[in-house]
Structure formats: C-alpha cells, structure tokens
Amino acid sequence: MDSYIAELEPGVWIAQWAGDPGRTLLKNNAKVFNRKSTARRAIEKAQTMRPFKNAEVIELDPPVTKAVRRQIYVEFLQRPVREG
C-alpha cells in the first residue's frame, strides 16, 4: 500500500491536528495519506485558507504501514502537553 504526505511549502507539512490547516515543521509528524488523491484534496482544502502556491504530494518510500501509522499516533497522544 502506498503512503503519501502533503508538503504545503518547503519544510511545512499537513499534520494530524486541528488548525487552518494543522501544520508541522517535523516531517515525522506529517499526516500520512493512503491515496495520492486524498493528499491532493487536503492540499486543495488548505489552499482555501492560505495560498500555498508550491504545495505538493510526496510519496513515502518505503510506504508506512497501518501498524506504524497507529504507533506514531499513539506516541503523539502520549506526549506531555506544553503549558504556557
């Protein structure tokens, strides 16, 4: 199964969390999409909020499995919340 991430601009990826759109500077925290078309739609939705002119879909090599995706999400949820 292929895996994709959406890069909005150099070094900025669509993330799992809320925002306009949710973004991350850490590639490892990027939201992983199962289909290229789904990643493309996420970029299109993000572009309704901000003009990400150089956005692109990037295929992950090797693909991220569902189990790995689940583990990444669990680790994200277990992180301490920063206050302040």
N, C-alpha and C positions, 0 to 999 in steps of 0.2 A: 504494500500500500504506500502510495506517495504521500509526502508531507510537505507543506508549504508554510512560509511566514510572509508577512506583508511589511515591507520596509517603506515608511512614509517619506523619509528623507534620509540622507546618509547618517547612519548611526542611530536612527529612531525607528522602532518597530511597534506595530499594534500589539497591545498587551491584553491580558485576560480581564483586567479590572475596568471599572467604570471611568468615564472621562469624556472628553469631546474631541477625539476618541481617547480611550485608555491607551497610554503610550509608555514605552520603556526605553531606556538607553542601554539596557543589557540584553544582548541577543538571546541569551539563555532564558530570559523571561518573556520572550515573544510568544504570542498566541500561535499555536500550531493548527493549521487547517488541513483537512483531509483531501480537499479538492482545490485545484487552482482557481476554479470559478468562484468558489466561496471566498477565497482570499481576495480575489478581484472585487467582489461585491463589497467586502469590508473596506477596501480602499475607496471605492466609489462613495460609500456612506460617509467615510471620514472626510472626503473632499467636499461634502455638503457643509461641513463645519469650518474647514480651513483649506486653503488652496495648495495642497501637497502636489506640486507640479512634477516632481521626479519620483513619485511613488512607483514601486514595482513589487511583483510577486517573486519570491525566491524559493526555489525547490531545495529542500534539505537533502543532503547526501551524507550518510545513509538516512533513509526515512525514519521518523520517530514512530515507534510502535505505540499502540494504545496503552500498554502497561507502563511504558516510560512516561507518556503524557500524564497518566494518572499519578505516578510517583512525583513528577515535577509539581503538579497541582497540590498534592498532599504536603510536600515540603514548603510550598508557598504559604499554605494555610497555617502551618506550624511556626512560621517566623514571628518573632515578637513584634508588637506594634510600637512604632516610634511615636512618642508623645511630643507635642510641642510645636 
